[in-house]
Amino acid sequence: MLDHLKIATKVNHSSVEKVLVHKLKNLSSQEEYANLLFQLYGFYFELEKKVHSIIDQTLLPDISKRVHVANLHTDLVNLNHSVAITTANRYPDTIASVSEAVGVLYVIEGSTLGGQFIATMLKKQLPTLTDSQINYFLSYGENTMEMWKQFKLSIEEKAIDIDENSALNAAQNTFKALEDWLQLSL
C-alpha cells in the first residue's frame, strides 16, 4: 500500500518540495528561518494532535515517539521565537478515520527523510545555526531510516484494515494543503 502511495503522490510531493526548497534557499537569517519554522508549526500543530488521537499503539507501536511538533517547538524556543499559535496561524484538521490518519502520517513521516538533507543544507546556508535549532529537520537523527522502515512495516502489517483510497486522498490533500500553506505569508 505505501509503495502505491509513493507512486500516486509523487507529483504532490515534488510540488511541495519545490516550494519548500525555494523558501529554504532564500533564507538569509536565523529570523527568517524561525519564521519558516513557525509557519510549519502552525500547519502541523493541530494536524499532528489529530493523527495521534486516531492512531494508537495497536496500529503503530511507537506512535508516541513520532512527535515532530515538539521538535518545532524546541527549535522555536531555541531561536527565541514565539510559539503562540492562534486560530489565524493554525491549520485546521480534517481527519475523519484511521485510513485518513495513515495518509496524513505518511506525509509527515516521509518528510523526515528529506529533513536530513535539509539540515545539512541549512548548516551550510546559515552557519550560525546549531543542532539545537534544527531538531525538526534532524528528526530522529541517525535513526531516521530505521524509524521510516518501522513505520512502513507497522502500516503494511495492518494494511488490510486501511482503506487505501482514503489514505491516498488524505496524503494528496495533505501535500496540497502544505503547499498552499507554505505559499501564504503569515
Number of C-alpha atoms within 10 A of each C-alpha: 16 18 9 11 19 17 10 15 18 13 13 19 22 13 15 21 17 13 15 18 13 11 15 17 12 12 18 11 14 15 13 14 22 23 19 20 22 24 22 20 26 25 21 21 23 18 24 19 13 18 23 17 11 16 19 14 11 10 19 19 13 14 15 11 9 18 16 21 20 14 20 27 22 19 24 25 15 15 20 11 16 12 16 10 15 9 8 9 17 18 21 15 16 15 17 13 16 20 23 26 25 28 27 26 23 23 21 20 19 18 16 22 19 13 20 20 12 19 20 13 15 19 14 11 16 14 11 12 17 14 13 15 23 27 22 27 25 23 23 21 15 10 11 18 15 11 20 18 12 15 21 18 14 17 19 16 11 12 16 10 12 19 16 19 14 18 24 24 18 25 27 22 19 25 24 16 15 24 20 12 19 18 13 9 8 12
